[in-house]
Each structure stands twice: as C-alpha cells, then as structure tokens.
Amino acid sequence: MVNDIFKKVLNRMGPLGEHADDAHGYFTFPKLEGPIGPRMVFNGKMKLNWSLNNYLGLANHPEVMKADADAAAQFGMAYPMGARMMSGNSNYHEQLEKDLADFIGKPDVILLNFGYQGVVSAIDALVDRHDIIVYDAESHACIIDGMRLHIGKRFMYQHNNIESLEKQLTHATKLAEKTGGAIMVITEGVFGMSGSQGKLKEVVALKEKFNFRLFVDDAHGFGTMGKTGAGTGEEQNCMDGIDVYFSTFAKSMAGIGAFIGSTKEVIKYLRYNMRSQIYAKALPMPLTIGSIKRLELIRTRPELKDNLWKIVNALQNGLREAGFNIGITTTPVTPVLLNGTIPEATHMTFDLRENFDIFCSIVVYPVVPKGVIMLRLIPTAVHTLEDVEETINAFKAIKHKLDSGQYRQEKLATAKP
Ligand SMILES: Cc1ncc(COP(=O)(O)O)c(C=O)c1O
C-alpha cells in the first residue's frame, strides 16, 4: 500500500516540532514588536533584548531608513523585474558589488539574494563529482545543505582542529590524485553559536603542504571583525588566502541579501553558473540601494564598531568576573553555558523573560550537548553599559535559582493559559 506524504510527515514533527504546541509564540516564533533595538515589546511588555544580529545598530539607523524609504518611493519593491542575467541588472547592483569588492579587498564580488541559498548554490557550482570537500564539523546548515548537492566525496574534520583537518586533507589528496579532482576546504569565519573564530590563518598555512581552495562563510565576522570591519580574514591578516569569501547582509548589514568575493575570473564563472542567481529574480532596489548606504556607514563610521566592542567587552568581562562560563568566544557572539535539563531551561527562560524582562535566545540539546543550557546573547552597538549591568545582575539571580533547583520540573514551561 502506498503511504500518504501528509500522514508520514505529521508522524514525525522533528526535535523542535514535537514541542510546537507548547512552545509556539513564546519559545518559538516569538513576536518582538516596536522599533528594532535593545528594548522591544514581547508578550505585551517592554523587554531588554539580546537576540538580534543587529551588530552595528544599522537596522533602524535614520540614514539607513531614509535610504530604504527613498529607494522604495522611487522604484517600488518590484524593480528590477527578472533575474540579473536576463532583465534584472542595474547600475546600482553593479555599484554595490564594486563597493563590496573594494571594502573586502577582493578583485570582484557577486551579489546573492539570500545567504543560505547563495552558499548552497555556490558550493554546487564550484565542485563536481570528482572533487572533494573538506569541511568543519560545526558548519552552518547552508554549508551542509550545499554539500547535500555534492555527489563527490566529502570529509569532515573536527571542529577547528587543525590536526584533524590535516588528516582529512591527506585522505582527500590521495583520493583527488586518483580521480583527477580538486579539493575545497569550507569553514566559517565566526561560528555563530560558540563565538569562536575559525582558525583561518592556520588553515591558509596548510596551503604550503596541500593543494586546495578555501571557502569561508563569514556571516558573523563581516562588519564586526578586523580593523576596518572587513571580517575575520582581516582580523587574522590572511584575507589573501581566502579564495571564496562569503557574507550575508542579514547581520551587520541589517538587511537581506549576501555576497561572494573572489577573483574576477571566478566571479565571472559564478555569474554564469550559479543556479540560485540565474533562475531567480534579482535583489529589489530598496535592498540594493539600502545596502550601498549600509556599507557606506560601515566604512565611514568606525564608531559603530567601537561601540559594539565597548558593549561586547563590558558584557563578556562582566559575565566572566561574575563566574559565568562563556566558553571560548573571541567575537561579539556571547554564549552563557549553564547546566540543566530542557524543562529547567524553559522555566528559567520564562522567569528571565517574565520577571526580569530580559529576552535572549535559548539553545538546548541537540544543538548543544545533553544537560547543557546555552543562553545566547548578541551585543550590539546600540546597547548601553546600563543594559549590561542589568543583564549580569539578572543572570546572577537566575543562575542561583537554577543551581538551587528552583526550576526543577518534569514538564516544559508553557506560556499558554
Ligand atoms: C553562518 C551563516 N551562514 C549563512 C547564513 C544565511 O544567511 P541568510 O540569512 O542571508 O540566508 C546565516 C544566517 O543568517 C549564518 O549564520
């Protein structure tokens, strides 16, 4: 008997979906309302919010809002109609590509409509079945999904472990010599959960021993890392060794879209071979012109990044001094690692949100090991030192309650009446 697709999927809602009835609208799909910033309304009440990747505070910077609104008034959201290759190219798209290339110090850049699709499609375009991908074990889902399209071999190395990478490169090299294929190493600039940096400089140094190209997803590093904000390659002084540099507009740029920087020839190849761009409509004008403005602000207002780091340092030093385990972050991403069960995590988060008026993301198994609760804080340039102090005090209080068993419950917390 042939099964029914709907019956099948509804029988396996997945690790998050199985909690949907209790969690929806509160732990999952929460609505943050009011102007974007450190104070937003959640569940009808103002909360101090640490959950947005609005690193530089550009999301509602007045100059950004004006650029977006002016472009929408002039062009609407539809323009340009069509994929760039067919009928959707414009001087603005080309200008944004040139500005990005100049900023990151790569010869050329291709714009992408979304980061996720862009990475998937770039991996698909760059490798064929003879080629081998060697990738970090904690790579973002878009890298993993890009690899799902890859019909050749792949080797995973232990997260940020150069010895393990070397071992996998040795296997990959032997295989590539047989198949006549090539090798691409993929890692991230900043890992978005732990806040650790990919060891890019050490990976690049392996090019002395092995023949490979390096693809870096720097979603969290662009705008936040490096002297000028050009990303983790700049921070580690190894941008030239990154052959394919990717970042998204979803974080520091506070928009939608993404880009890849590389050699002129590789970008030309991608323009003519990336299916996610050839077969999809171009970025709308407000997102394109708005991104030109955002990049101008990143380039010309170093105080945005300075403010971000002032808050990052105050928050991370304050948490460490108060005895919290914040792992090995060296970037703005700030994980706070606690011990407890999933029900405890939900009761603690409920308390933090309802009684301390602090909203941050909560991460539990399977993203972190069983028994670990991670509260993930994203500091931004528009937080204040008072916000930091208020948060550390609240965290001390909830940690005390957690450690003394006050959140111990069988069931998950639910905000449903
Ligand atoms: C590391 C990483 N890569 C790629 C993406 C996807 O980017 P986008 O939101 O533009 O699809 C994200 C999330 O935004 C990310 O964190």
The ligand as an ORCA input file, in Angstrom:
! r2SCAN-3c Opt
* xyz 0 1
  C      26.930     31.285      9.247
  C      25.734     31.656      8.418
  N      25.762     31.449      7.089
  C      24.708     31.757      6.309
  C      23.566     32.295      6.833
  C      22.396     32.543      5.925
  O      22.290     33.865      5.546
  P      20.870     34.476      5.079
  O      20.110     34.828      6.300
  O      21.279     35.670      4.257
  O      20.184     33.454      4.247
  C      23.492     32.555      8.206
  C      22.289     33.169      8.823
  O      21.797     34.186      8.508
  C      24.612     32.232      9.018
  O      24.591     32.442     10.341
*
